[in-house]
Amino acid sequence: MKAARNIAIILVIALAIDVIPGGSKGATSVQQLLYLVFLGTFAYIGSVFYRQHRTSIYSLGDRRRAILYASIGALVLVVSALWRVHGASAVIALAVAGVAVYAIVAIVVSARQY
């Protein structure tokens, strides 16, 4: 019964978006707001992680730390652009993301070895 009620709520919201003039613009605004909250949460978690592991990050050395920061930047760039790319660009974006993830994992594994 609870599932039927939840499905009915979703259907009513979808009907309102379809019938009300400007409903799709409102839905797009809500979607963008949720996306910004999601990204803000990631930024907050990243800042807390950075503060907790600042000493470990600085003990990596300049070269590894630069690779780590560049890889994180590449991941942020790929995630922000992945919605807009298609075809060969998407393959290149996923390859960049794969290389960035590999670099991050390699740095973390090498830092934990000693």
Secondary structure as the mmCIF struct_conf table of DSSP 4:
data_model
#
loop_
_struct_conf.conf_type_id
_struct_conf.id
_struct_conf.beg_label_comp_id
_struct_conf.beg_label_asym_id
_struct_conf.beg_label_seq_id
_struct_conf.end_label_comp_id
_struct_conf.end_label_asym_id
_struct_conf.end_label_seq_id
HELX_RH_AL_P HELX_RH_AL_P1 LYS A 2 VAL A 19
BEND BEND1 ILE A 20 ILE A 20
TURN_TY1_P TURN_TY1_P1 PRO A 21 GLY A 22
HELX_RH_AL_P HELX_RH_AL_P2 GLY A 23 GLN A 52
TURN_TY1_P TURN_TY1_P2 HIS A 53 HIS A 53
HELX_RH_AL_P HELX_RH_AL_P3 ARG A 54 TYR A 58
TURN_TY1_P TURN_TY1_P3 SER A 59 LEU A 60
HELX_RH_AL_P HELX_RH_AL_P4 ASP A 62 ALA A 81
TURN_TY1_P TURN_TY1_P4 LEU A 82 ARG A 84
TURN_TY1_P TURN_TY1_P5 GLY A 87 GLY A 87
HELX_RH_AL_P HELX_RH_AL_P5 ALA A 88 ALA A 111
TURN_TY1_P TURN_TY1_P6 ARG A 112 ARG A 112
#
